[in-house]
């Protein structure tokens, strides 16, 4: 077994580094490097809450030490999913059928290379287990089904009985959780966590350790020595231990030169360089409390994490997780290829959430909102009608089955109404039913729109309003463009 981590004699930063520093030539960087920085657990009587950064009655501060670490994007990067775990905690529970349907769509979206590598399930209720079993029966290699469990022998045995190879285990790592929530010390927390992980390894289950609240944790005084101890434990059992770096409160920052504990580059680099965790065993999980979820996830890729953990539409605790569809686009941007991912499934997923689950997507949400590629400004609409590339981010019809559209207002004219209708027809798979601006339904709706503005309206028409107008003037056309959940 691994040697236990020794309690440090001092909490001084100078004593974090042991004296046995040596140099060796790195075949990775082709440089002579100091290679044996070793960090010891730093025990404390009182928690370090980083009050200089996290004064509770102020906006959290971002501090800099101007130390930068090298980018080191892994050769293989991928996306993992937590829609059925963290995501489902923020919505009405999915039915078994809904979970299976979404899982099928994720499989198609991820493509033949399985770029959506894993999906995380609960196993606590019979419904959860039935959904898991039905997804297993599909026989997909990807997304691999994993679980999230409480750290108990009973739960480990349940996971083993379900044929699951990897499970998430909560191992909170900030003093907020260790001292203030669990009433432990760093040493007792570390010993407890190592014992739990050992139980999983004894059963042949790969542990995925969720380092909760890592962006408020003492990185060198707890995170690195704990991660290093986990790596040694995994070596003893011949099963690598995965680390999910959880930015639980969305405090992570990607700026160059930002100081720990908030530095995303510093966290990922440190786990790899100081704790010896391989890129394939590092996964980033970030929340969006400060609008940084997507940027932080991409930064984790850039600095050495192979996996970024997301949820469909970004659903999840509080402000939500990193949207999975956003990281599909980030992947394509960074790699210059979709590598076989079927991006059009993003639109299928969005429609399924709205029409089958009843989840309302804010209309301006990138890639999935009803208005994300809709032009409203009159001068923009004119440009879009002449050449949609002028005001559309990419060929949204090809990549997302969502043709660019023009919002209808007082200056849209018959052409604008016809363009809106044809966009709706195309997005519903009825491009062959395209109409021109002299269609009787277009002329009738144009008169209704004009009446709105004659009465003093000064905002553009919403999609729901236009749908209602077409419902009144042409039931056959309306049947082709109506949302599935609309009542007849």
C-alpha positions in Angstrom: 0.0 0.0 0.0 1.0 3.6 -0.4 2.9 5.4 2.4 0.6 7.7 4.3 0.9 11.4 3.7 2.9 12.9 6.6 1.6 15.9 8.5 3.6 19.0 7.7 5.6 20.6 10.5 4.8 24.1 9.3 2.2 25.9 7.3 4.8 28.1 5.7 4.7 28.2 1.9 8.5 27.8 1.9 8.0 24.4 3.5 5.6 23.1 0.9 8.5 22.0 -1.3 10.6 19.2 0.1 14.4 19.5 0.0 15.1 16.7 -2.5 14.9 18.8 -5.6 16.8 17.3 -8.6 17.0 18.1 -12.3 16.5 15.9 -15.3 16.1 16.2 -19.0 12.5 16.2 -20.2 11.8 14.4 -23.4 8.5 16.2 -23.5 9.7 19.8 -23.3 13.3 19.1 -24.4 14.5 21.2 -21.4 16.3 20.5 -18.2 13.6 20.7 -15.5 13.4 20.6 -11.7 11.3 17.5 -11.6 10.7 16.5 -8.0 8.7 19.2 -6.3 6.7 17.3 -3.7 4.0 18.8 -1.6 3.0 17.7 1.8 -0.4 17.9 3.4 -0.6 21.1 5.4 -2.8 20.6 8.5 -4.4 23.6 10.1 -6.4 24.2 13.3 -8.7 26.6 11.6 -9.9 26.6 8.0 -8.4 28.8 5.3 -11.3 30.5 3.7 -9.3 32.9 1.6 -11.2 35.9 3.0 -9.0 38.3 1.1 -10.7 36.9 -2.1 -14.0 35.7 -0.8 -15.4 38.3 1.6 -19.0 37.1 1.7 -20.4 40.7 1.6 -18.4 41.6 -1.5 -18.1 40.4 -5.0 -15.3 37.8 -5.1 -11.9 39.3 -6.1 -9.5 38.1 -8.7 -5.9 38.3 -7.7 -2.8 38.0 -9.8 0.7 36.7 -9.2 1.8 37.0 -12.8 2.9 33.4 -13.0 2.0 31.7 -16.2 2.0 28.1 -17.0 2.4 26.6 -20.5 -0.5 25.5 -22.6 -0.4 21.7 -23.1 -3.5 20.6 -25.0 -3.8 16.8 -25.0 -3.7 14.9 -28.3 -7.2 13.5 -27.4 -9.9 15.7 -25.9 -13.5 14.8 -25.4 -16.8 15.8 -23.7 -18.5 14.0 -20.8 -22.2 14.5 -19.8 -23.9 15.0 -16.5 -27.5 15.8 -17.8 -29.0 12.8 -16.0 -27.2 13.6 -12.7 -26.3 17.2 -12.0 -28.6 18.5 -14.8 -31.7 16.5 -13.7 -31.3 18.0 -10.2 -32.5 21.4 -11.6 -35.5 20.3 -13.6 -38.5 18.1 -13.2 -37.3 14.5 -13.2 -37.0 12.9 -16.6 -39.1 9.8 -17.4 -37.3 6.6 -18.4 -38.3 7.2 -22.1 -37.0 10.7 -22.0 -33.6 9.6 -20.6 -33.4 6.9 -23.3 -34.3 9.2 -26.1 -31.8 11.9 -25.0 -29.1 9.2 -24.6 -29.7 8.0 -28.1 -29.4 11.6 -29.4 -26.2 12.1 -27.5 -24.8 9.0 -29.1 -25.6 10.3 -32.5 -24.3 13.8 -31.7 -21.0 12.3 -30.5 -20.3 10.6 -33.8 -18.3 7.5 -34.6 -15.3 8.6 -32.5 -17.4 8.9 -29.4 -16.4 12.5 -28.7 -19.2 12.5 -26.1 -17.3 9.9 -24.1 -19.4 9.3 -21.0 -22.8 10.0 -19.5 -23.4 10.0 -15.8 -26.5 8.4 -14.2 -28.1 8.3 -10.8 -28.9 4.8 -9.5 -30.9 5.4 -6.3 -34.5 4.7 -7.6 -35.9 1.9 -9.6 -36.7 4.4 -12.3 -33.1 5.5 -12.5 -31.9 1.9 -12.7 -34.5 1.0 -15.3 -33.3 4.0 -17.5 -29.8 2.9 -17.0 -30.6 -0.7 -18.0 -32.5 0.3 -21.1 -29.6 2.5 -22.2 -27.2 -0.4 -21.6 -29.3 -2.6 -23.8 -28.7 -0.3 -26.7 -25.2 -1.6 -26.8 -23.5 1.7 -27.5 -19.8 2.0 -26.8 -20.2 5.7 -26.3 -21.3 7.5 -24.3 -20.1 5.1 -21.7 -22.5 4.9 -18.8 -21.1 5.9 -15.5 -22.7 6.6 -12.2 -22.5 9.0 -9.2 -22.9 7.5 -5.8 -22.6 8.2 -2.1 -19.4 6.8 -0.6 -20.8 3.6 1.0 -20.0 -0.1 0.6 -23.7 -0.7 -0.3 -23.6 1.8 -3.2 -20.3 0.3 -4.5 -21.8 -3.1 -4.6 -24.9 -1.8 -6.4 -22.7 -0.2 -9.0 -20.8 -3.4 -9.4 -24.0 -5.4 -9.8 -25.1 -3.1 -12.6 -22.0 -3.8 -14.6 -20.7 -0.2 -14.3 -16.9 0.2 -14.6 -16.5 3.8 -13.4 -18.3 5.8 -10.7 -18.1 9.3 -9.4 -17.3 9.8 -5.7 -17.7 13.1 -3.9 -14.4 14.2 -2.2 -14.8 17.8 -1.2 -11.5 19.6 -1.0 -12.0 23.2 0.2 -11.8 24.1 3.9 -15.3 25.4 3.6 -16.4 21.8 3.2 -13.8 19.9 5.2 -14.0 22.1 8.3 -17.3 23.9 8.1 -19.6 21.3 6.5 -18.1 18.0 7.6 -16.4 19.0 10.8 -13.2 17.3 9.8 -9.6 18.3 9.5 -7.5 18.0 6.3 -5.7 14.9 7.6 -8.9 13.2 8.7 -10.6 14.1 5.5 -7.8 12.7 3.4 -7.7 9.5 5.4 -11.5 9.1 5.0 -11.4 9.7 1.3 -8.5 7.3 0.7 -10.4 4.6 2.6 -13.5 5.2 0.4 -11.5 5.1 -2.8 -9.7 1.9 -1.7 -13.2 0.2 -1.2 -14.0 1.0 -4.9 -10.7 -0.2 -6.1 -11.1 -3.5 -4.1 -14.2 -4.2 -6.1 -12.4 -3.4 -9.4 -14.4 -0.1 -10.0 -12.6 2.9 -11.4 -13.1 5.8 -9.0 -13.8 9.3 -10.5 -13.0 11.6 -7.6 -15.0 14.8 -7.7 -12.8 17.4 -6.1 -15.7 19.6 -5.0 -15.0 23.4 -4.6 -11.5 23.2 -6.0 -11.5 26.9 -6.8 -11.6 27.7 -3.0 -9.2 24.9 -1.9 -5.6 25.2 -0.7 -4.1 23.8 -3.9 -0.6 23.0 -2.6 -1.6 22.3 1.0 -4.4 19.8 0.2 -5.3 19.3 -3.4 -1.8 18.3 -4.8 -0.8 15.9 -1.9 -4.3 14.3 -2.0 -4.2 13.9 -5.8 -0.7 12.4 -5.5 -1.8 10.0 -2.9 -4.7 8.9 -5.1 -2.4 8.3 -8.0 -0.2 6.1 -5.9 -3.2 4.2 -4.6 -4.4 3.7 -8.2 -0.9 2.3 -9.1 -1.1 -0.2 -6.2 -4.4 -1.6 -7.7 -3.5 -1.2 -11.4 -6.6 1.0 -11.9 -5.9 4.7 -12.6 -8.0 7.1 -10.5 -9.7 9.9 -12.4 -9.9 13.4 -10.9 -12.8 15.7 -11.8 -11.8 19.3 -10.9 -15.2 20.8 -9.8 -15.6 24.5 -10.0 -18.6 24.2 -7.8 -19.4 27.9 -7.4 -18.1 29.1 -10.8 -15.2 31.0 -9.2 -12.7 29.7 -11.8 -10.8 32.3 -13.9 -8.9 31.8 -17.2 -6.9 35.0 -17.3 -3.2 34.7 -17.8 -1.2 35.3 -14.6 -4.2 34.9 -12.2 -3.3 33.3 -8.9 -4.5 30.1 -7.3 -7.0 29.0 -6.1 -9.1 30.6 -8.9 -6.7 29.9 -11.8 -8.0 27.3 -14.2 -4.7 27.0 -16.0 -2.9 26.7 -12.6 -5.2 24.0 -11.4 -5.0 21.8 -14.5 -1.2 22.3 -15.0 -0.6 21.6 -11.3 -2.6 18.4 -11.3 -0.6 17.1 -14.2 2.9 18.6 -13.4 3.0 18.3 -9.6 0.6 15.5 -8.8 1.5 13.4 -11.9 -2.1 12.9 -13.1 -2.3 12.1 -16.7 -4.4 14.3 -19.1 -6.7 11.4 -19.8 -7.5 11.2 -16.0 -8.3 14.9 -15.6 -11.8 16.3 -16.2 -13.1 19.8 -15.7 -16.6 20.4 -14.3 -17.6 24.1 -14.1 -20.7 26.1 -13.2 -21.8 29.3 -14.8 -22.3 31.6 -11.8 -20.0 34.3 -13.2 -20.7 33.6 -17.0 -17.4 31.8 -17.3 -18.4 28.1 -17.8 -17.6 27.8 -21.5 -14.4 29.8 -21.4 -13.2 27.9 -18.3 -13.9 24.5 -19.9 -12.1 25.4 -23.1 -9.2 26.7 -21.0 -9.1 23.3 -19.1 -8.6 21.6 -22.5 -5.9 24.0 -23.5 -3.9 23.5 -20.3 -4.0 19.7 -20.1 -7.4 18.2 -19.3 -8.7 15.6 -21.8 -12.3 15.8 -20.5 -14.8 18.6 -19.9 -18.0 17.7 -18.1 -21.2 19.4 -19.5 -25.0 19.0 -19.6 -27.4 19.4 -22.4 -28.5 23.1 -22.6 -26.3 23.8 -19.6 -29.0 22.7 -17.1 -27.9 22.2 -13.6 -27.5 23.5 -10.1 -28.1 27.3 -9.7 -26.9 28.9 -13.0 -26.2 25.6 -14.5 -23.3 23.6 -16.0 -21.3 24.2 -19.1 -23.7 23.6 -22.1 -22.7 20.5 -23.9 -23.6 22.0 -27.3 -21.3 24.9 -26.6 -18.3 22.5 -26.2 -19.2 20.7 -29.4 -18.7 24.1 -31.1 -15.6 24.8 -29.1 -14.2 21.4 -30.2 -14.8 22.2 -33.8 -13.3 25.7 -33.4 -10.1 24.4 -31.7 -9.6 21.3 -33.8 -10.8 22.7 -37.2 -13.1 19.7 -37.6 -16.2 18.2 -36.0 -14.5 14.8 -36.2 -17.7 13.1 -37.2 -20.0 14.8 -34.7 -23.5 15.4 -36.1 -24.1 19.0 -35.0 -27.7 19.0 -36.5 -28.7 16.8 -33.5 -28.3 19.8 -31.3 -31.5 21.2 -32.8 -33.2 17.8 -32.4 -32.3 17.9 -28.7 -33.5 21.5 -28.2 -36.8 20.7 -29.8 -37.2 17.5 -27.7 -36.6 19.5 -24.5 -39.3 22.0 -25.5 -41.8 19.8 -27.2 -41.6 16.6 -25.2 -40.2 17.6 -21.8 -41.8 21.0 -21.7 -38.6 22.9 -20.9 -38.6 26.5 -22.1 -35.3 27.5 -23.7 -34.7 31.3 -23.4 -35.0 32.5 -27.0 -31.6 34.2 -27.2 -29.7 31.2 -26.1 -26.8 30.5 -28.5 -27.3 27.6 -31.0 -30.6 26.4 -29.4 -32.8 29.4 -28.7 -35.6 30.3 -31.0 -34.1 33.7 -31.9 -30.4 32.9 -31.8 -30.0 33.4 -35.6 -32.9 35.8 -36.1 -32.1 39.3 -37.3 -34.3 42.1 -36.0 -32.7 45.4 -36.9 -34.1 46.7 -40.2 -30.7 47.4 -41.7 -29.4 44.0 -40.7 -32.5 42.3 -42.1 -31.8 44.0 -45.5 -28.3 42.7 -45.4 -29.3 39.2 -44.5 -31.8 39.0 -47.3 -29.1 40.1 -49.8 -26.4 37.7 -48.4 -27.1 35.8 -45.2 -23.3 35.5 -44.5 -23.2 39.2 -43.7 -25.2 38.7 -40.5 -25.3 34.9 -39.7 -22.5 33.4 -37.6 -22.1 30.3 -40.0 -24.3 28.2 -42.2 -26.8 27.5 -39.5 -29.1 25.6 -41.9 -26.3 23.1 -42.8 -24.8 22.7 -39.3 -27.9 23.0 -37.1 -30.9 22.6 -39.5 -31.8 26.2 -38.5 -31.9 28.6 -41.4 -31.2 32.3 -40.7 -34.4 34.2 -40.1 -35.7 37.7 -40.1 -37.9 39.1 -37.4 -41.1 40.7 -38.6 -41.8 44.4 -37.8 -43.4 47.5 -39.3 -40.8 47.6 -42.2 -40.6 44.0 -43.1 -43.1 44.0 -45.9 -44.5 41.0 -47.6 -41.0 39.7 -48.3 -40.1 39.7 -44.6 -43.3 37.8 -43.7 -42.6 35.3 -46.4 -39.0 34.9 -45.4 -40.1 34.2 -41.8 -42.7 31.6 -42.9 -40.2 29.8 -45.2 -37.7 29.6 -42.4 -40.2 28.0 -40.2 -41.2 25.5 -43.0 -37.5 24.6 -43.7 -36.7 24.1 -40.0 -39.7 21.7 -39.7 -38.5 19.7 -42.7 -40.9 21.2 -45.2 -38.6 23.3 -47.4 -40.4 21.9 -50.4 -43.5 23.8 -49.4 -41.8 27.2 -49.8 -44.1 30.1 -50.6 -43.6 33.5 -52.3 -44.7 36.8 -50.9 -47.9 36.8 -52.8 -49.3 33.8 -51.1 -52.8 34.6 -49.7 -51.7 33.6 -46.1 -48.6 35.9 -46.3 -50.8 38.8 -47.5 -53.3 38.2 -44.8 -50.7 38.0 -42.0 -49.1 41.2 -43.4 -52.4 43.0 -43.0 -52.6 41.8 -39.4 -49.1 42.9 -38.7 -49.7 46.4 -40.2 -52.8 46.7 -38.0 -50.6 46.1 -34.9 -48.2 48.9 -35.8 -51.0 51.3 -36.9 -52.3 50.9 -33.3 -49.0 52.1 -31.9 -46.9 49.0 -31.5 -43.1 49.7 -31.6 -41.5 46.2 -31.0 -41.0 43.4 -33.5 -43.4 40.5 -33.7 -42.6 37.4 -31.7 -42.6 33.9 -33.1 -45.6 32.9 -31.0 -47.6 35.8 -32.3 -46.9 35.1 -35.9 -47.7 31.4 -35.4 -51.1 32.5 -33.9 -51.7 34.7 -36.9 -51.0 31.9 -39.4 -53.2 29.6 -37.4 -56.0 32.0 -38.0 -55.5 32.5 -41.7 -54.3 29.1 -43.0 -54.8 25.9 -40.9 -53.0 23.8 -43.5 -49.8 25.9 -43.4 -50.1 26.2 -39.6 -50.1 22.4 -39.3 -46.7 22.3 -41.0 -45.1 24.9 -38.7 -46.9 24.4 -35.3 -44.9 23.4 -32.3 -45.7 19.8 -31.3 -47.1 20.8 -27.9 -49.5 23.4 -29.3 -53.2 22.4 -28.6 -55.5 22.1 -31.6 
